[in-house]
Amino acid sequence: MSVLAIDIGNSRIGVGLFSLGKSEEPARRLLHHNWQSELKAALTDLWQAKKINDGPEVYPQGAVIASVVPDLTGPVQTLIKNTLHLDTQRLGEDLKIPMKTNLTDESTLGVDRLLAALCAYVNAEQACVVISAGTALTVDYVDQNGIFQGGAIAPGLQLGARALHEFTAQLPLASLDPPKGTCGHNTTEALNLGLYAAARGAVRELVEGYASQLGHWPHVVATGGDAQRLLADSGLVDSLIPDLVLQGAALAWEHHKMET
């Protein structure tokens, strides 16, 4: 039983084929610029690889979309329909994400955060913290009972770099090269150091706060386009899973498929 999963984020579109929550082929990541032609090519490539591996009679049984960009959701659904002749279901609208929350208002919760939390908890089978380092930096907490307790949202590395450049008269756009040492010896080094220190410091403080609430150190999972360079050597992360949201989308679809 396989499903085509699409993750429409603020900067990129992810696409992959999954079976039992596991990727059948490496997921593709596409920038929003020129996404139509790139997504069509990615869908065709994934489908051709699946036919070679599994035979021409095997076809995805469904398609599911997790989107935080409403303006792109409809056009992506149309492209999938025209390319693979598959109808898509939208998580959070057509399909409910099978995870309880302790939020005062679920209406503004991004489906990407909840799907990442779902996948992290299913894999860890224990209380966990989910760090997503993309356009935004989110640090979320799932308790030992699998309940999404909420979290924190901050600017991601690239958003912070753009803000400093665009809202000041003279600061250049930071290169975001990983900083070396504890002191920036020029403006570029100072920007990089400040952006990394702010992000890493926020993550550490939040994880420590969740650990204090839980009573022990939780399992920490990281995902997102900047997770590797921001957190790989931080000593905080137990698992780095690039396709966490896509896997969560596939797991949610499979959950509903088994219930029907």
C-alpha positions in Angstrom: 0.0 0.0 0.0 1.8 3.1 -1.2 0.9 6.8 -1.2 2.2 9.9 -2.9 2.9 12.5 -0.2 3.4 16.2 -0.9 4.7 18.8 1.6 4.1 22.4 0.5 6.3 24.5 2.8 7.0 28.2 2.8 10.2 27.9 0.7 10.1 24.4 -0.8 7.8 21.6 -2.0 8.7 18.1 -0.9 7.4 15.1 -2.8 7.9 11.4 -2.1 6.4 7.9 -2.5 5.9 6.1 0.8 4.9 2.6 1.9 4.1 1.8 5.6 5.5 5.3 6.4 8.9 4.6 4.8 10.2 6.3 1.7 10.4 4.1 -1.4 12.7 6.5 -3.2 14.6 9.5 -2.0 12.2 12.4 -1.6 12.6 15.4 -3.9 12.8 19.0 -2.7 11.8 21.8 -5.1 12.1 25.5 -4.7 8.9 27.5 -5.3 10.5 29.2 -8.3 9.5 27.2 -11.5 7.8 24.6 -9.3 5.3 23.5 -12.0 7.8 22.0 -14.4 10.0 20.7 -11.6 7.2 19.0 -9.8 5.9 17.4 -13.0 9.3 16.0 -13.7 9.7 14.8 -10.1 6.4 13.0 -10.3 7.3 11.4 -13.6 10.7 10.3 -12.3 9.3 8.8 -9.1 6.6 6.9 -11.0 9.1 5.5 -13.5 11.4 4.4 -10.7 8.5 2.7 -8.9 7.5 0.8 -12.1 11.0 -0.4 -12.6 11.3 -1.6 -9.0 7.8 -3.0 -8.4 6.3 -3.6 -11.9 4.0 -1.6 -14.1 0.8 -2.9 -12.4 1.7 -1.3 -9.1 0.3 2.2 -8.7 0.0 4.6 -5.7 -3.3 4.1 -3.9 -3.7 7.7 -3.0 -2.1 11.1 -2.8 -2.0 13.4 0.2 -1.0 17.0 0.7 0.3 18.8 3.7 0.3 22.5 2.9 1.0 25.7 4.8 0.7 27.8 1.6 -3.0 27.9 0.6 -2.4 29.6 -2.7 -0.3 26.7 -3.9 -2.5 23.9 -2.7 -5.1 24.0 -5.5 -2.6 24.3 -8.3 -0.5 21.4 -7.0 -3.6 19.2 -6.7 -4.5 20.0 -10.3 -1.0 19.2 -11.5 -1.0 15.8 -9.7 -4.4 15.1 -11.2 -3.3 15.9 -14.7 0.0 14.1 -14.4 -0.8 10.9 -12.5 -4.6 11.0 -12.6 -4.7 10.8 -8.8 -7.2 12.7 -6.6 -5.5 14.3 -3.6 -6.6 14.6 0.0 -5.6 17.6 2.2 -4.4 16.9 5.7 -6.2 19.0 8.2 -9.2 19.5 5.9 -10.1 16.2 4.1 -8.3 14.0 6.6 -7.8 14.7 10.3 -4.3 14.2 11.7 -4.5 11.3 14.2 -2.8 13.1 17.1 -4.3 14.7 20.2 -3.3 18.2 21.3 -3.4 20.3 24.4 -3.8 23.6 22.5 -6.3 26.4 23.3 -6.8 26.9 19.6 -6.0 24.3 16.9 -7.3 26.4 14.1 -4.0 28.2 13.4 -1.7 25.2 14.0 0.3 24.5 10.9 -0.2 20.9 9.7 3.6 20.6 9.1 4.2 21.0 12.9 1.6 18.4 13.8 2.7 15.9 11.2 6.4 16.2 12.2 5.3 15.6 15.8 3.2 12.6 14.8 6.1 10.9 12.9 8.6 11.7 15.6 6.5 10.2 18.3 5.6 7.1 16.3 9.3 6.5 15.7 10.6 7.4 19.2 7.7 5.8 21.2 8.4 8.2 24.0 8.2 11.9 24.9 10.1 13.9 22.3 11.0 17.4 21.1 10.7 18.2 17.4 12.9 20.9 15.9 12.1 22.2 12.4 14.8 24.5 11.1 13.4 26.0 7.9 11.9 29.4 7.0 10.7 29.4 10.6 12.4 27.7 13.5 9.9 25.7 15.5 10.6 23.7 18.7 7.6 21.6 19.7 7.0 19.2 22.6 5.1 15.9 22.6 4.6 14.3 26.0 5.0 10.7 27.0 1.3 10.0 26.1 1.7 11.2 22.6 -0.1 14.5 23.1 1.1 17.5 21.3 1.6 20.1 24.0 2.6 23.0 21.7 5.9 24.8 21.3 7.7 27.9 20.1 8.1 29.7 16.7 11.0 31.9 15.9 12.6 33.2 12.7 14.8 30.7 10.8 18.4 31.4 9.8 17.6 32.7 6.3 14.6 34.8 7.5 16.7 36.3 10.2 19.5 37.1 7.7 17.0 38.7 5.3 15.4 40.8 8.0 18.8 42.2 9.2 19.7 43.1 5.6 16.4 44.6 4.5 15.5 46.5 7.7 18.9 48.2 8.2 20.7 50.7 6.1 24.1 49.1 5.8 24.2 45.5 7.1 24.9 43.1 4.2 23.0 39.8 3.6 24.7 37.2 5.8 26.4 34.3 4.0 25.2 31.9 6.8 28.5 30.0 6.7 28.9 28.1 10.0 30.8 30.4 12.4 34.2 29.6 13.7 35.3 30.8 17.1 33.4 32.9 19.6 34.0 36.3 18.1 33.2 37.7 14.7 36.2 39.7 13.4 34.3 41.5 10.6 30.6 42.3 9.9 29.9 39.2 7.9 31.4 36.9 10.6 29.5 38.8 13.3 26.2 38.4 11.5 26.8 34.7 11.0 27.8 34.2 14.6 24.8 36.1 15.9 22.3 34.3 13.8 23.6 30.9 14.7 24.0 31.7 18.4 20.5 33.1 18.6 19.0 30.0 16.9 21.0 27.5 18.8 20.5 29.3 22.1 16.7 29.4 21.6 16.7 25.7 20.8 18.8 24.8 23.8 16.7 26.9 26.2 13.4 25.5 24.9 14.6 21.8 25.0 15.9 22.4 28.6 12.5 23.8 29.6 10.6 20.9 28.1 13.0 18.5 29.9 12.4 20.2 33.2 8.6 19.9 32.7 9.0 16.2 31.7 11.4 15.3 34.5 14.0 13.9 32.2 15.8 14.6 28.9 13.4 13.9 26.0 14.3 12.3 22.6 15.1 15.2 20.3 14.4 15.0 16.6 15.4 17.6 14.0 14.2 18.3 10.5 14.2 21.1 7.9 16.5 22.5 5.3 18.8 24.2 7.8 18.8 21.4 10.4 22.1 19.8 9.4 24.2 23.0 9.4 22.5 24.4 12.5 22.3 21.4 14.8 24.4 18.5 13.6 27.2 19.3 15.9 25.1 20.8 18.7 25.0 17.7 20.9 21.3 18.2 21.3 19.9 16.1 18.5 19.3 12.3 18.7 17.8 11.9 15.2 18.0 14.1 12.1 15.2 13.1 9.7 15.0 15.3 6.5 11.6 13.9 5.4 9.8 14.0 8.8 6.7 15.9 7.6 6.4 13.8 4.4 6.6 10.6 6.6 4.0 12.0 8.9 1.7 12.7 6.0 2.1 9.2 4.8 1.5 7.8 8.3 -1.7 9.9 8.7 -3.0 8.7 5.3 -2.3 5.1 6.1 -4.0 5.4 9.5 -7.2 6.6 7.8 -6.9 4.0 5.1 -6.8 1.2 7.7 -9.8 2.6 9.4 -12.0 2.6 6.3 
